[in-house]
């Protein structure tokens, strides 16, 4: 009988562990959905909480047999098992990213980490050294880079369809911290407004890093200096909840970035606009399947995810036909899928598809350095400041 594609054995699922993300956690569930969407991972172990009882209860909820009281124990014991985890997802508050990742990297376990890379620049540098000295793949879940129309936008910029870039405008605005909800004990607000756990940046670290990363990813530009004006509008809040940042790129292009978590009436307003000598583009996360193109002196037109006019960069991350919305979870899943391709290629010793793209150490370092530069600039009354990479 002839062997067809239907008879070819698929690659075994990647055995995945998770640190954090237990009962009451938002982002852990998002990561688990993303990991399962393309059936490339199997969650087999976890240290879901620093509380052993909560960790065990969370594992039982999820049907995960191997529950650990600490990530150190998990890294040590899983690395000694023949069926131990191949990769770990880190979904803890920012200050735990580096200490959690280090024991897994030391043992050659791949790491998929929530953003930002770390809460502080010294921790980011320490983690970077470990990543560079490891044989492990490191992926950072800047999930908006996984949206198909963002890949389309990036490809069009790279092909010169906008000409020489002049202007970049990106904003990420929300309203969920308009009041002091952290005072009520709300879990997500509690740690995100605590500089010991979030880092020195509030809105800049939580959503400003997403905006900065997205602008860099699509434009391909390199930042030279920034000037930042950070505010903590809610009385008693210890980190910024609003920031206006001016950007100067090495190419001579100019940009602005606004991030806010006190913009009343805004839910998840991530928007990007880029303009060059031949035209511009516009994209908004709340309608992520559309990309607006504004050619100079010609009519504005819209490209649709999965529709006519989109190229292979968008198509390879598109699952369903045009008119069926894809968004946040699928974007997250695309980062997991891209990381899976790299992990499987490394495991099998095969060549990696050069189209595979996901954020990693470089983007992580840039994000933490961005927050650090914003804080330093604002303390100096908006002085122009370089990233301390």
Helices and strands as residue ranges (DSSP letters): G 5-7, E 14-20, H 27-37, E 41-47, H 52-62, E 66-67, H 71-80, E 87-91, G 94-96, H 97-106, E 110-113, H 121-132, E 138-140, G 143-146, H 148-158, E 165-173, G 181-184, H 187-192, H 195-198, H 203-203, I 204-208, H 209-219, E 223-231, E 242-249, E 254-260, E 269-276, E 279-284, G 285-287, E 290-295, E 301-304, H 312-315, H 328-348, H 361-379
